[in-house]
């Protein structure tokens, strides 16, 4: 009897798997992404996209951005960074344009038809109190919250390239940053016109009021530069990129102030919880979640640029938290130690060729085993301190 039950269960399982594979209407989105969408997009088309990827993160995006900036500053006195804001980029994806791009990929017809079926036939309506509006069909958006929505957005932006190879694009979801060095053969104005033409062709609107420009320069430039604005875009001295405050000279004093102000508010909350009798071990968990996570956020990208005064400010705050009895007495109160931990973890992970930052590593060099080494890569030549302080060197 038990044998018959097992055989029946196995038959039902095989039939279910067969239907899942052959019927595009109920094909699981996770298998679709792993086996068709992700392999069909070329590595070159997504190398500058750091969202919705297995190894992608905001930390990797900022590491790549700073790496390109300091590399450009070795031979240029300034680098112009255009922070482009697309208005509702996820909600305005045109289905006709997206399907046309999917058609160019090497995916089976049943998978292609499944995606079309997934996007079409959707409706929306508004409700005010107890009154419902008429249902209206949706012909835009990638259906946010869906399993394949992020992959569809990557495909939508996969053909957005800089006009010149001298310039760089860094994309994280709909956040797009354009880097143009001083000696580029294509100016910032020409690059922005190229991006606007792409946005028009893809029916995506650029929010000019939120698009800004930040100029990176060496700490001691040989001469000052008065650069003309592009399309009356506002030039700023400090900009927030993926949660990190950037200044033109890559001094992160404003970011340290910003982080410590948020951590101070969290410390007040932890003190209130402690006064209400919360256990010490639970307080430590909340301390790690609210304070340590905030200090260590993208630390590998900006931590190498901290000076002694900024390190002292962060360490003084951590020691204050420990004196208040919020965290464990053995808790690390040195931001340099946290930086070593996150740097080592990230460096070990990018050794994999499939990592999104592996292309930044210098080529490997043959060693003769005279002494143990932490890596097998050639040491990059740095012409200034900015390059030495970035993550890869």
C-alpha positions as CSV (number, residue, x, y, z in Angstrom):
1,X,0.0,0.0,0.0
2,X,2.8,2.4,0.9
3,X,4.6,1.5,-2.3
4,X,1.5,2.4,-4.4
5,X,1.2,5.7,-2.6
6,X,4.8,6.6,-3.2
7,X,4.5,5.7,-6.9
8,X,1.3,7.8,-7.3
9,X,3.0,10.8,-5.6
10,X,6.0,10.4,-7.9
11,X,3.8,10.3,-11.0
12,X,1.9,13.4,-9.9
13,X,5.3,15.2,-9.3
14,X,6.6,14.2,-12.8
15,X,3.3,15.4,-14.4
16,X,3.5,18.7,-12.5
17,X,7.1,19.3,-13.5
18,X,6.3,18.5,-17.2
19,X,3.4,20.9,-17.2
20,X,5.5,23.6,-15.6
21,X,8.1,23.3,-18.2
22,X,5.8,23.1,-21.2
23,X,2.9,25.3,-20.3
24,X,4.1,29.0,-20.5
25,X,1.1,30.2,-18.5
26,X,2.3,28.8,-15.2
27,X,6.0,28.6,-15.8
28,X,7.8,29.6,-12.5
29,X,9.5,33.0,-12.8
30,X,12.6,31.9,-10.9
31,X,13.4,29.2,-13.5
32,X,12.7,31.6,-16.3
33,X,15.2,34.1,-14.9
34,X,17.9,31.5,-14.2
35,X,17.7,29.5,-17.4
36,X,16.6,32.0,-20.1
37,X,16.5,35.7,-19.3
38,X,19.9,36.0,-17.4
39,X,21.9,33.8,-19.9
40,X,20.4,35.5,-22.9
41,X,21.6,39.0,-21.9
42,X,25.3,39.5,-22.7
43,X,27.8,40.4,-20.0
44,X,28.9,43.5,-21.8
45,X,25.3,44.9,-21.8
46,X,24.9,44.5,-18.0
47,X,28.4,45.1,-16.8
48,X,27.5,48.7,-15.7
49,X,24.3,47.6,-14.0
50,X,24.7,46.7,-10.3
51,X,21.1,46.0,-9.3
52,X,19.1,42.8,-9.6
53,X,22.1,40.7,-10.0
54,X,23.3,37.8,-7.8
55,X,26.5,39.6,-6.7
56,X,25.2,43.2,-7.2
57,X,24.7,45.7,-4.4
58,X,24.9,49.4,-3.7
59,X,28.4,48.8,-2.2
60,X,29.6,47.3,-5.4
61,X,28.1,50.2,-7.4
62,X,29.8,52.8,-5.3
63,X,33.1,50.9,-5.4
64,X,32.9,50.9,-9.1
65,X,32.0,54.6,-9.3
66,X,34.9,55.7,-7.1
67,X,37.3,53.4,-8.9
68,X,36.4,55.0,-12.2
69,X,36.6,58.5,-10.7
70,X,40.1,58.1,-9.1
71,X,41.4,56.4,-12.2
72,X,40.2,59.3,-14.4
73,X,41.7,61.8,-11.9
74,X,45.2,60.4,-12.4
75,X,45.3,62.0,-15.9
76,X,42.7,64.7,-15.5
77,X,42.2,67.6,-13.2
78,X,38.5,67.1,-12.9
79,X,35.7,64.6,-13.7
80,X,32.1,65.7,-14.3
81,X,29.5,63.4,-12.8
82,X,25.9,63.8,-14.1
83,X,23.3,62.3,-11.7
84,X,20.4,61.5,-13.9
85,X,16.9,61.1,-12.5
86,X,14.3,59.2,-14.6
87,X,10.7,60.0,-13.6
88,X,8.9,56.8,-12.5
89,X,11.3,54.6,-14.5
90,X,9.6,51.4,-13.4
91,X,6.1,52.5,-13.9
92,X,6.6,54.0,-17.4
93,X,8.2,51.0,-19.1
94,X,6.5,50.6,-22.4
95,X,5.4,47.0,-23.1
96,X,5.7,47.3,-26.9
97,X,9.3,48.5,-26.6
98,X,10.2,45.9,-24.0
99,X,8.7,43.1,-26.0
100,X,10.7,44.3,-29.1
101,X,13.9,44.1,-27.0
102,X,12.9,40.6,-25.7
103,X,12.4,39.5,-29.3
104,X,16.0,40.2,-30.1
105,X,17.2,37.9,-27.3
106,X,17.9,34.2,-27.8
107,X,15.0,32.8,-25.8
108,X,12.5,30.0,-26.8
109,X,9.2,31.0,-28.3
110,X,7.2,29.6,-25.4
111,X,9.2,31.7,-22.9
112,X,8.7,34.7,-25.0
113,X,4.9,34.1,-25.2
114,X,4.8,33.5,-21.4
115,X,6.3,37.0,-20.8
116,X,3.8,38.6,-23.2
117,X,1.0,36.8,-21.5
118,X,2.3,37.9,-18.1
119,X,2.4,41.6,-19.2
120,X,-0.9,41.8,-21.0
121,X,-4.4,41.6,-19.8
122,X,-3.8,43.6,-16.6
123,X,-6.2,46.2,-15.3
124,X,-6.2,48.8,-12.6
125,X,-8.9,50.9,-10.8
126,X,-9.1,53.5,-8.1
127,X,-11.2,53.3,-5.0
128,X,-12.4,56.4,-3.1
129,X,-14.3,55.4,0.1
130,X,-16.7,52.8,-1.2
131,X,-16.8,54.0,-4.9
132,X,-14.8,52.1,-7.5
133,X,-13.8,53.5,-10.8
134,X,-14.0,51.6,-14.1
135,X,-11.2,49.1,-14.8
136,X,-8.6,50.5,-17.3
137,X,-6.1,48.3,-19.0
138,X,-2.4,48.7,-18.1
139,X,0.1,48.9,-21.0
140,X,3.0,50.2,-19.0
141,X,5.3,49.2,-16.1
142,X,7.2,46.0,-15.3
143,X,4.8,44.9,-12.6
144,X,6.8,45.9,-9.5
145,X,7.0,43.2,-6.9
146,X,6.9,40.4,-9.5
147,X,9.6,37.8,-9.8
148,X,10.7,38.8,-13.4
149,X,10.2,42.5,-13.0
150,X,13.8,43.3,-12.1
151,X,15.2,41.2,-14.9
152,X,12.8,42.9,-17.4
153,X,14.1,46.3,-16.2
154,X,17.7,45.3,-16.8
155,X,16.8,44.3,-20.3
156,X,15.0,47.6,-20.8
157,X,18.1,49.6,-19.9
158,X,20.7,47.1,-21.4
159,X,21.1,49.2,-24.6
160,X,21.9,52.4,-22.8
161,X,25.7,53.0,-23.3
162,X,27.9,56.1,-23.2
163,X,28.6,57.6,-26.6
164,X,32.4,57.5,-26.0
165,X,34.6,54.8,-24.5
166,X,36.3,57.5,-22.5
167,X,33.2,58.1,-20.4
168,X,31.5,55.7,-18.0
169,X,28.0,54.9,-16.9
170,X,27.1,53.5,-13.5
171,X,23.6,52.1,-13.2
172,X,21.8,50.8,-10.1
173,X,18.2,50.1,-11.0
174,X,16.9,53.4,-12.3
175,X,19.7,55.5,-10.7
176,X,22.1,56.4,-13.6
177,X,25.3,58.3,-13.2
178,X,27.5,59.5,-16.1
179,X,31.2,60.2,-15.7
180,X,33.0,62.4,-18.2
181,X,36.7,63.3,-17.6
182,X,38.4,66.5,-18.7
183,X,40.1,65.1,-21.7
184,X,37.3,63.0,-23.1
185,X,36.7,63.1,-26.9
186,X,32.9,63.5,-26.2
187,X,31.7,66.4,-24.0
188,X,29.2,66.1,-21.2
189,X,26.7,68.0,-23.4
190,X,27.0,65.5,-26.2
191,X,26.7,62.6,-23.9
192,X,23.6,64.0,-22.3
193,X,22.0,64.7,-25.7
194,X,22.7,61.0,-26.5
195,X,21.0,59.9,-23.3
196,X,18.0,62.2,-23.9
197,X,17.7,60.7,-27.4
198,X,17.7,57.2,-25.9
199,X,15.1,58.2,-23.3
200,X,12.8,59.7,-26.0
201,X,13.1,56.5,-28.1
202,X,12.2,54.4,-25.1
203,X,9.4,56.8,-23.9
204,X,11.2,57.5,-20.6
205,X,11.1,61.0,-19.1
206,X,14.2,62.6,-17.5
207,X,13.3,64.7,-14.5
208,X,15.4,67.8,-15.2
209,X,14.6,69.4,-11.8
210,X,16.1,66.5,-10.0
211,X,19.0,65.8,-12.3
212,X,22.2,67.4,-10.9
213,X,25.9,67.6,-11.6
214,X,28.8,67.0,-9.2
215,X,32.4,67.8,-10.3
216,X,35.1,65.6,-8.8
217,X,38.6,67.1,-8.6
218,X,41.9,66.5,-7.0
219,X,42.3,67.8,-3.4
220,X,44.8,70.4,-4.6
221,X,44.0,71.2,-8.2
222,X,46.5,73.2,-10.2
223,X,43.9,75.7,-11.2
224,X,40.2,76.3,-10.6
225,X,37.7,75.4,-13.2
226,X,34.5,77.3,-13.9
227,X,32.5,74.8,-15.9
228,X,29.3,75.9,-17.7
229,X,26.1,74.1,-16.7
230,X,24.5,71.6,-19.1
231,X,20.9,72.5,-20.0
232,X,20.8,74.7,-16.9
233,X,21.3,71.6,-14.7
234,X,22.1,72.6,-11.1
235,X,25.7,72.1,-10.1
236,X,26.1,71.0,-6.5
237,X,29.1,70.7,-4.2
238,X,27.6,67.8,-2.2
239,X,25.4,65.0,-3.6
240,X,23.8,61.9,-2.1
241,X,24.5,58.8,-4.3
242,X,22.9,55.6,-3.2
243,X,22.8,56.7,0.4
244,X,26.3,58.1,0.7
245,X,27.1,61.8,0.8
246,X,29.8,62.7,-1.8
247,X,31.8,65.9,-2.1
248,X,33.9,67.0,-5.1
249,X,37.2,66.3,-3.4
250,X,36.1,62.9,-2.1
251,X,36.2,64.1,1.5
252,X,33.5,62.2,3.4
253,X,33.2,64.6,6.4
254,X,29.6,65.4,5.4
255,X,28.8,61.7,5.2
256,X,30.3,61.0,8.6
257,X,28.2,63.9,10.1
258,X,25.1,62.5,8.4
259,X,25.7,59.0,9.6
260,X,26.5,60.1,13.2
261,X,23.3,62.2,13.3
262,X,21.2,59.2,12.4
263,X,23.0,57.0,14.8
264,X,22.5,59.5,17.6
265,X,18.7,59.3,17.1
266,X,19.0,55.5,17.2
267,X,21.0,55.8,20.5
268,X,18.2,57.8,22.0
269,X,15.7,55.1,21.1
270,X,18.0,52.4,22.5
271,X,18.3,54.4,25.8
272,X,14.5,54.5,26.0
273,X,14.2,50.8,25.4
274,X,16.9,50.1,28.1
275,X,15.0,52.3,30.6
276,X,11.9,50.2,29.9
277,X,13.7,47.1,31.0
278,X,14.8,45.4,27.7
279,X,17.3,42.7,28.1
280,X,21.0,43.4,27.3
281,X,21.3,40.7,24.7
282,X,18.2,42.1,22.8
283,X,19.6,45.6,23.1
284,X,22.8,44.5,21.5
285,X,20.9,42.9,18.5
286,X,19.0,46.2,18.0
287,X,22.3,48.1,18.3
288,X,23.9,46.1,15.5
289,X,20.8,46.5,13.4
290,X,20.4,50.2,13.8
291,X,23.9,51.6,14.4
292,X,26.5,49.2,13.2
293,X,24.6,48.5,10.0
294,X,24.4,52.3,9.4
295,X,28.1,52.9,10.0
296,X,29.2,49.9,7.9
297,X,26.9,50.6,5.0
298,X,29.0,50.7,1.8
299,X,32.0,51.2,4.1
300,X,34.3,49.5,1.6
301,X,33.6,52.3,-0.9
302,X,34.2,55.3,1.3
303,X,36.1,54.0,4.4
304,X,39.5,54.1,2.8
305,X,39.2,57.9,2.4
306,X,38.6,58.6,6.1
307,X,41.2,60.8,7.8
308,X,42.3,60.5,11.5
309,X,39.8,63.1,12.7
310,X,36.8,61.4,11.0
311,X,37.9,58.0,12.4
312,X,38.2,59.6,15.9
313,X,34.6,61.0,15.6
314,X,33.2,57.6,14.8
315,X,35.2,55.7,17.4
316,X,34.2,58.3,20.1
317,X,30.6,57.7,19.3
318,X,31.0,53.9,19.5
319,X,32.8,54.2,22.9
320,X,29.9,56.4,24.1
321,X,27.4,53.7,23.2
322,X,29.5,51.1,25.1
323,X,29.6,53.3,28.2
324,X,25.9,53.6,28.1
325,X,25.6,49.8,28.3
326,X,23.7,49.5,25.1
327,X,26.0,47.0,23.4
328,X,28.2,44.1,24.6
329,X,31.3,45.0,26.6
330,X,33.4,43.1,24.0
331,X,31.9,45.0,21.1
332,X,34.5,46.5,18.6
333,X,34.7,50.3,18.9
334,X,37.1,50.9,16.1
335,X,35.8,51.7,12.6
336,X,39.1,50.7,11.1
337,X,38.5,47.2,12.4
338,X,35.1,47.1,10.8
339,X,36.7,48.4,7.5
340,X,39.2,45.5,7.5
341,X,36.4,43.0,8.1
342,X,34.2,44.2,5.2
343,X,37.1,44.8,2.9
344,X,38.4,41.3,3.4
345,X,34.9,39.8,2.9
346,X,34.3,41.8,-0.3
347,X,37.8,41.1,-1.7
348,X,37.4,37.4,-1.2
349,X,34.1,37.4,-3.0
350,X,35.3,39.3,-6.0
351,X,37.9,36.7,-6.7
352,X,35.1,34.7,-8.4
353,X,35.0,35.5,-12.1
354,X,31.2,35.6,-11.9
355,X,31.3,38.6,-9.4
356,X,30.2,41.9,-10.8
357,X,33.4,43.6,-9.7
358,X,35.8,41.0,-10.9
359,X,36.6,43.0,-14.0
360,X,38.1,45.7,-11.8
361,X,40.9,43.4,-10.6
362,X,44.3,43.8,-12.2
363,X,45.7,40.8,-14.1
364,X,47.3,38.0,-12.2
365,X,51.1,37.7,-11.9
366,X,53.2,34.6,-11.6
367,X,55.0,34.4,-8.2
368,X,57.8,32.0,-7.3
369,X,56.5,31.1,-3.9
370,X,59.3,32.8,-1.9
371,X,56.8,34.2,0.6
372,X,53.1,33.9,1.2
373,X,50.9,36.6,-0.4
374,X,47.3,37.7,0.1
375,X,46.6,37.7,-3.6
376,X,48.2,36.8,-6.9
377,X,47.4,40.1,-8.7
378,X,49.8,42.7,-10.0
379,X,50.0,45.9,-7.9
380,X,48.3,48.8,-9.6
381,X,50.5,51.9,-10.1
382,X,48.9,54.8,-8.2
383,X,49.9,58.4,-9.1
384,X,48.1,60.1,-6.3
385,X,46.7,59.4,-2.8
386,X,43.1,59.3,-4.1
387,X,43.9,56.2,-6.1
388,X,45.7,54.6,-3.1
389,X,42.7,55.1,-0.9
390,X,40.2,53.4,-3.2
391,X,39.1,49.9,-2.6
392,X,40.9,47.9,-5.3
393,X,44.5,49.2,-4.5
